[in-house]
Amino acid sequence: MEENNYCSYVRWVPGSDVVVAQNQNSLCVWYNIDTPEQATMLPIKGDIVDLERGNGKTEVIVTEGVNTMSYTLDEGLIEFGTAIDDGDYYRAVEFLETLEMSEEAEAMWGTLSRLALEAKQLRIAERCFAALGNVAKVQFLHETNKIADQAAQEFGGDGTDFYQVRARLAMLEKNYKLAEMIFLEQNAVEEAMEMYQQLHKWEECIAVAEAKNHPALEKLRQDYYEWLLQTQQEERAAEVQESQGDLQAAVGLYLKAGLPAKAARLVMGREELLTNTSLVNRIASALIQGELFEQAGELFEKIRNPQRALECYCKDNSFLKAVELARSVFPTEVVKLEEAWGDHLVQQKQLDAAINHYIEARCAVKAIEAAIGARQWKKAIYILDSQDRKVAARYYPKIAQHYAALQDYQVKPSPSLAALGPAACLVDSWVLSPADSGGAVRQGRLYQGCC
């Protein structure tokens, strides 16, 4: 029950687990404290002043101005809580059977079913699940009760301590490992295996068979494999075949499942599979069709087809692998690949990363533009130092404007800028560039390239 700042009254009904409270103009009653979100709400006009219980009824006393009103609570619901506290679950059932099904009644049936299972009162639990409309659990408990009755006749007691009953109750709670342990303690291996087969937990079933060296182990494996194929679980079937060493079958299933990358991984790790040209070509075609070009390139490298590998790496923009391959096999392609790598990085707005690739590709202009775009001014100046005056004259004005905006007038001319001669003007006042009469340069020591 959540804390509420408007709660002016709260009290337990004596001898029960029912709570009564007032929230502004509402009388709130929790007949089942285990479900605090489900409260019975009654409108009232005054304040609760007392709670009286006696003579088989419970009343909430409310003052409404000069008048006093009483609100009678549902005694059957209160008695349910009392019966639960007393552990008298049969009486609780009797109370619930007098009620029409509602959210509150449903919650109470649920509470009683849980408590009945904990107390191993399985017939009451079966009745509760019937009220809740859970047919599967009703059938399961009905069969469990039959087993318990038969065990009681043979061994005495109420039969709930019989291993099959205990295992089935563990299954009802989805604690299958506990059920397995109970079966195996009684050496009931087939029963443990049957449980897992009914649940389609084949791997657990096979694990039990392996642990007990069961003669049906191989048949179980085959049945599992066929079930996987019937249920179109080709990937899992491939993993089973791979674990059992049938690698070609595994590869075929991976391809059937639309997982050529897994097929390629398996083939690349086995030299005997790499020599199977037909199989490798099938995988390569599937990879390319699925646009998994990098994996296709790796496969082509493995079968010593560097040309196809390089083509695939380039299609996938996997330039690192493409350049590494080219350095060892196609050294004349390295420069072109470095330029393409730089172009790709520029498209991805990674201008800073593109600079060095353009330098490797000897694309000075692209390197300068990438450096300026990335605001790597010192790198731009460094690259410009090795360029002729035509190139320098195009880019130094932009760099100069940047340092002027920072009021950094101490930047010294580079050799290439000094080589411009009259075209480089040292200004101490506002000047206009002859190349662009609309451009002004801030006062200060600044080199302005003017063609």
N, C-alpha and C positions, 0 to 999 in steps of 0.2 A: 504494500500500500504506500503510495507516494505521499511525501509530506506536503501539506497544503496550508497556506497561511490563512485560509478562510474557514478552517475547521475549528468550530467553537465548542464541540462536544464529541467525545469518543469514549466508548466503553465496551468491554466484553459482556456478552449475555452470560449470566451465571450458569455454570455447569455445562458450557458448550464452547465451541470454537468460532461462534458467530460474533461479528463486530458490528456495533451500531455507532454512527457518527452523524454530525450535522455539518453541511457545507452550504453556508448562506441560507437559501430558502429551500434546501433539499435535505430529506432524511435519507441517509445512505446505509444500506444493510449489506454486509458481506456474509452470505450463508456458507460460502466455501472460501476460507482464507487462503487456500492454495492457489486460487485464481483471482488475485486482487483486481485485475482489470474488469472482472464481471461483477458489478454491484447492482443491487436493486435500488432504484431511486424513486422517492415519493416526494411530491411538492408539499411543503408546509409553510404556514404564514407566521409562525412564532418561533420560540426557542425550546429546545429539548431541556427538560428539567429533571427527568427521572426515568428509570427503567425498572419495571416491575415484572416479576415472574412468579406464577403460582396458579394452582388449580388447573394445570394443563394448558396454560396460555401465557404468552409474553406480550407486554404492552409497553409502548414508548409514550411517555407523558409529555405533552407539548402545551405551553402557555401561549394563547393567541389573544393578546390584549387582556381583557378581564375574564376570558373564558379559558377553560382547560380542556384539551382534546387528547384522546388516546388513540394510538395507531397499533393495531394488533399484527404481530409478525406471524409468518408461516411456521406453525409449530412443527409440521412434518419436516421441514428443512432443518429446523433447529435440532430436532430429534436425530436426524441423520448424522449431524456432527457429533452429537453425544454418543451415538452408537459406534461411530468410528473411533472415538476416544476410548470407548470401553472395549474395543476389539470385537464387538458383536456385529460381524459383517452380514449375517443372515437378517438381522433386524434392519440393518441399513438397506438391504435389498428390498425388504418389505416396504419401507418408507418410500424408496425411489419408485417402486412399481405403482404407487398411488398418484404419482405426478405425471402431468403431461410433459412430453419432451420439449425442452427449451434449452437455451444456451447454458443456463445455470444447472439444469438437470443433466445435460450432456457432460458438463465439467465434473459433476459429482460421480456419474457413472465411470468416467475416466479415472478419477481419484480412487474409487473403490476397486477398479480393475487392477491398478498398480499395487495397492495395498494387499489385495487378495493373492496376487502372484507372489509377492514377497513373503506372505504367510503360508504359501503353498495350499491355499484353499481354492483348488482348481475349478471346482464346479461353480463357485461364485464368480471366478474370473471368466468362465465360459458364459455365464448369464450376463455379465457386464458387457462383454464384447458383442453379444447378441443384441443388447439394447442399443449399442453404438453402431450396429449395422456392419461390423467387421466380420464378414462371412469367413474369410480365410483363417483368421485366428480362432473363430468358433469351431471350424472343422478340425483345425490342428489340436485345439484343447480337448475336443470331444474324443479324438483318437487317443490323446495322452491320458485322458481319464479312464478309457477302456483298458489301456495298458496298466495303469495304476490299480484298477480294480482287480485285474487278473493277478498282479503281483501280490496284492493284499491277501488274496485267497491262498496263494501258494506259500508265501513267506510271512504273512501276518503284517500287522501295522496298517497304515493307510495307503501303502504302496508308493508314496511320493519319494521315498529314499531309493527306490529301484533305479539302477543305473540308466535304463532307457528313459525313464521319466526325467531324471536329472539332466540327461543330455538334451532331451527335447525342450526343457525349460531354458537351457542355455542357448539353444537354437532360436527360441522365441525372442530372446534378448539380442539375437544376432552375434552372440559370443561363440563363434564356430570353433575357435581354437580350444575353448574350454570343453565344448561338446566332444571334440576329437580326443582330448585328453581323457575324458570320462569313458569313452568307448575303448580306447587303447588300454586303459587300466584293467579293463575286463577282457582284454585280448579280442575284442570285437572289431577286428580290422575291416571285415567286409561292411559292417554297419557304418564305420567311419567313412569308408570309400563311397558307399551308397549315398550318404548324406551329401558329400561334396558333388557327386554326379547329379543329384537332384537339383542342386543349386547352380549347376553348370560351372562349378569351381574345379575345373579339370586339373589345373596345375597343383592345387592342394591335394587332390585325389592321387595324382601321380606321385607326389612327394611321399604320401603315406605308403603307397605301394613300393616305392624304392626303399624306404626305411625298413619295411618289413620283408623285403625281397619276395614280393607277392608274385605268384606264377602268371597272373594276368597283366603284368606290367606292360609288355610289348603291345598287347591288344588295346590296353588303355591309351597308350601313346598314339596308336593308329586311329582309334575312335576319336580322340581329341583332335588330331589333324583333320580328319574328315568333317568333324563338326565345325572347325574353323572355316573350312572351304565352303560348307553349306551355308554358313552365316556370313559369308563374304568378308571374312577377316584375314585377307591375304597377307597383310603385313605381319600379323602375329604368327600365321602359318609359316611365313618365311623365316621368322626368328627361330621357330621350333626346328625347322629343317637345318638352319645354320648351326644351331646348338648341337644337332645330331650329326653334323659333318657332311650333309648332302648339300654342298655349296651351289651346284648348278641349279638344283631345284629351288633353292633359296633365291638365287638371282632371278629366275623366271617369275617367282611369286612377287618379288619386289617390283619388277617391271609391270606385272599385271595389276598391282596395287597402285600404280602411278607414282612410284618412288624410285626413279632412276638414280638419284644421288646415293641412296643406300646400296643399290646394286653396284654402282661404281666403286663405292668404298670397299665393298666386299671383294670385288675383282682385283682392285689395285693392291690388295694385301696378299694376293695369292698368285704366284708366278705361273702355276699350271693353268689358271683361268685366263691370264693375259695372253697366252698363246692360242686361245680359242678365238680366232679372228671373227667368226660369225657372231659369237656372243658379245664380243667387245663392240662390234659395229652396231648391234642392236642397242646396246647401252648408250653409245655415243649419239646415235640418232634420237633416242628418247631424251637425252640431256639437252640436245640442241633444240628439239621440238618444244621442250619445256623451258627454253631460254635460260638453262643453267650452264651458261657458257664457261664460267670459271672451272666448274667441275669437269666439263668436257675437255677443256684445255689441259687439266691435270692428267686426265685419262690418256689424251694423245701424247703427252710427254712420256707417260709410262710405257707406251708402246713404240716410243722413239719415232714419233711423227711431229717434229718440231714446227713445221710449217702450219699444219692444222692447229696445233696448240697455240701458236702465236696469233692466228686469226681469231680463235675463240677468246683469248685474253683481251684482244683489242675490242671485240664486240661487247665484252662485259665491262670495258673500261678498267680492267685489272692491270693497270700500267706497271705496277711494281713487278708482278710476275712476268709481264711481257718484256720489260727492260732486262730483268735478270736472265731470261731465256735468250734474248737477242745478244747480250754481251758475250755469251758463250758460243752461240751458233750463227747469229746474223749481225756481226758487229757494225756493218754499214747501216743497219736500220735503227741503231740506238738514237742517233740525232733526231730522226723523224719522230720516233716514239716519244722522246723527251718533249718535243714541241707539242705533240698531241696531248701528252699528259698535262702540260701547262695550260693548253686550251680548255681541257676538261675541267681543270681546277678553277679557271676563270669563270666558266659557265656555272660552276657550283658556288660562285662568290667567294672562293678561297684564294684571293689575289696574293696574299703574303706567301702561301705555299707554292704558288705558280712561279715565283721569281727565279728560284734556283734552277727549276726545270728549263725555263727559257734560257738561262745562262748556259746550262749544259748543252742546249740545242743551238747555241750561238745565235739566238734570236734577240739581239740587243734591244731593238725597238720595243718588242713585246715585253721584255724584262723591265725596261724603263717605265712603260705605261702601267704595268702591273704594280711596280714599286710606288709610283705616284698614286695610283688608285687605292693602294693599301696604306697610303700616307707613310711609307717608309722612305722618308726624304733622304736620309744619309745613304741608303742603298742606291737610290736613284742617282745621287751625285757620284757615288763610287763607280757605277756603271757608265755614266756619262763621261767620266774622266778618260775613258779609252775610246771615245767616239770622235768622229770628225766634226768640224765646225757646223756643218749643215744640221746634223742631228742635234748637237748641243744648242744651237740657236732656237730649235723648236720647243725644247723642254725647260731650259733654264728660266725663262720668264715665269712659268708656273711655280717653280721651286722658289724663286725670288719673292713672289707674291706671298707664299706661305710664311717665309721668315720675316717679311715685312709686317704681316698681320700679327706676328709674335713680338714685334719690335726688336728682333734680333738682327742688328745691323753689322755684326762682327764676323759674319760668314765670309771666309776668304775665298777668292776666286780660285777655281781649279785651273790646271794648265790649259785644258781645252777651252775654258771661258776666256782666259787671258789671250789665247791665240786668236780670238775673234777681233782683236784690235779695236778699231773705232766702233765696231758694232756693239761693244760692251761699254756702257756709259756709267761712270760713277757719279751719282747725283747727290746734291746736298740740299735740294729744294724740290718742290713739286715740278715734275717735268712730264712731257707727253712723249710717248714712244713714237718715233717716226713710222714704225710699222703699223701702229694702230692708234690713230689720233684720238680715239675714244678712250684709251686706257691711261690711267694715271698711276704714278708710283709715289708712295708715301715718302716724305722727307726723311733723309737719313743716309747712311752708307749702304748702298744697295747696288748690286750689279744687275743691270737690266739688259737682256739680250735683245738687240734690235737689228733686224736684217736690213 
